[in-house]
Amino acid sequence: MTDPALTADRPPRTRVWSWIHAERAALAADLADLTDGQWETPSLCAGLTVREVLAHLTAGASLNAVSWLAGVIRCRFDFDRQVAVRLAERLGATPGDTLEHFRRIVPSTTKPPLPAIAMLGETIVHGEDIRRPLGIRRDHPVEAVTETAEYYRGSDLVVVAKGRIGGLELVADDGPFTTGSGPRVTGRTVSLIMAMTGRAAYCDELEGDGVELLRSRCGTA
């Protein structure tokens, strides 16, 4: 069955790509003055440092459908190995190299066989995976995070999100996003996105009768 998130009305691709590029540029700016020690901070992605998550983002923006498939075949359809191999390719010898590699892909529109809105989600979610452990806060544009939340509410394509929020009502208190029915969960749109994609730490920023149920469904990101 076709994922409804892939067929639902979406903003024009050019607008989605402008949000992606803006999110990448903001992340690069936020990380410009990190110390070597900060680069080794554990991210919200289990087992990965903030530096490694940034390399992962670079890798994702460097693969088109052909190169992605070639890598999958080379890794014998072991998708976790494929991710690890591509991450290592983009890490570089030093944190400065890692950041420079990322800066180069800020304007890129290259992507694996995923919709552009999924790339926006990856950029926002992994950006927060990096920022939160470093104590950095970004006020994302409401329109961008609202469209991202709309995508995740109807999709389990890249990460389980739709299944995680079943039987809950999610309501943003900083924008128009709302979905579902059941015990309520309210908070910033980006906090809802992060909880939807399995980041339990963001449940601390949410309120409502459904928060603990949502927290219980958050596994390792």
N, C-alpha and C positions, 0 to 999 in steps of 0.2 A: 504494500500500500504506500502511496506517495505521502511523504511527510507534509502535513498541511502548512508547516512553516515555510516550505519551499514554494508553495503556490499562492499563499496569501498575498494581498496587496502590500507592496513595500515601497518605500520612498525611492526616487530615481537612483540608479547606481552611482551617478556622479556625486550625488549628495552623500551617499554612504561612504564613498571613497574619500570625500573631503573630511568627513568625521574621522575616518581611520587615520588619515595623514595628520590631522590635528592632534589626535590622541598619541600617536607615535612621537610627534615633535614635542609635546608636553612632557612625555615620559623621558625623552632624551635630555631635556632641560632639567628635569627634576633630579637626574642622576649625574649631572655634570661634575659635581664637586664631592662625590663619595670618596671616602678613604678606602685603602685596600681592605681594611678590616670590615667595613660596611658592605663591600662587595661580596664578602663571604657569609653574610647574614643568611640564616635559613629563611626561605620564602614560605608562603602558604602552600606551595606545591611540595608534598612530602618528598624528602630526599634531595631537593634541589635548592641551591643558593640563589640569591637574587641575580647574581651574574649569570648563572645557568639558565634561569627563566628568560632573561633578556636574550641570550643566544638562541633559545627555543623560538622566541618571537621572530628573530632575524631569519632563522631557518624557514619558518612558515611563510614568510614574505619573499622567499627566494626560490620557491618550488612552483612550477606550473604543473598541469595535469600529467604531462609526459614524464618529467623528471621525478614527480612523486610516485608514479606507477613503477618506473624503473627502479627506484629505491625500495619499494615494497617487494618487488620481485627479487631483487638482490638479497633482501633480508628474509626471503622465504615466507613472506606474508606475516612476519612477526612485527606487528605495528609498534610495539614498545621498543624493539630494537631499532626500527627505522627512526623513531623519534630521537633515541639516544645517539645514533650515528650522525644524524643531521645536526643535532645540538653541538656535538664535538667539532663538527666542521666549521661552525660559526663562532666558537668560543674565543679563539685567538690565544696568544701567549700571555697576554696581560689583560687586566680589566680595561685599560685604555683601548686595547684592540677590540675587545667585546663591544664597548660603547661606539667605537668608530664604525664597526661593521653594522651596528644597528642604525646609526645615523644615515648610512648610505641607502638603507631601504625605506627611510621615512616616506619618500614620494612614490614608492613602488606600487604598482597595481597587479603584480604577479601573485598568483594564489594557487593552492591545490584545488582539486575538484570539489569546492565548497561554494555556497553563495557568498556574496560580498558581505552580507549582514552577519554571517558566521565569523568572518574575519574581524569585523568590528567587535563582536562579542569576545573573541580571543584577545584582542588588543586591550579592551577595557578590563576584562577579568584578570589577565596575567599582569597588567599594569598594577592592579590593586594587590595581586599576590606579592608583588615587589614592594609597593609603597607602604602597605600597612606595617610590616615588620620593621621598616625604617622610620616609622612615625611621620610619614609624608601624607598629606591629604590633598586630594584634587577635587575641585567642584566641577564635575563633568557637565557639559551642556545638557539641559533637561531633554531636549528633543532627541539627542543621540542615545542617552541611556533609556529613554522611553521606548524607542524603536528596538533597542537591544533586549529589553525586558519582554516586549511583545514577541520577539523571535523566540526567546528561550521558553516562554510559557507554552508554546505549541510544538516544541521540538525536543527530542532526545538524540539528535543526530550526532553531535560531537561529545556532549556530556549529558547525563541524565538530568533533566530539568523539569520537563513536563510531568514525568512520573513522580518526581520528588514533591511536587506541590499539589498533587491530587487531593481533593477533599478539603482544601484550604482556600480562604479568601485573602488575596494579597492586595494591599492598597498603599500606594505611594503617598507620602505626605509632602512631597516637594514637586509633584507633577501629576499628570492625568492618568498614569498607569493604574489599572485595577484589573483583577482577573479572579475567576473561581467563586466558589461558595463554600461556606463552612466556617470553622473557627478563624478569626481574623488575625492577620499579621500586617503591621503597618511600620513604615520607616522610609528612609531615603530610598530612591529608586535603585541606586547603585548597591545599597546594602541588601535589598531584596534580590537583585541579580546575583550577588555573591553567595547568598544563602541558597538560592535556587540551583546554583551550580556546585553546591556541596561544601562551601566554606563556613564551617560552624562558627568561627570567630565573629562573623558578622551578625550572628543571631543576637549578640550582646547589644547591638544597636537597634534591635527591633522590639516592638511592643505588641501585645495582644494575646488572646487566649490560645492562638495556634502556634506561638513561637516555640514552645518546647517540643511539640510534635515535629515541626520543621527541623529543629536542632537534632532530634533523634534520627532524622533521615539523612543528615549530612555526614558523609563518610570522608575519607581522605581524598583531597582534590587531586 
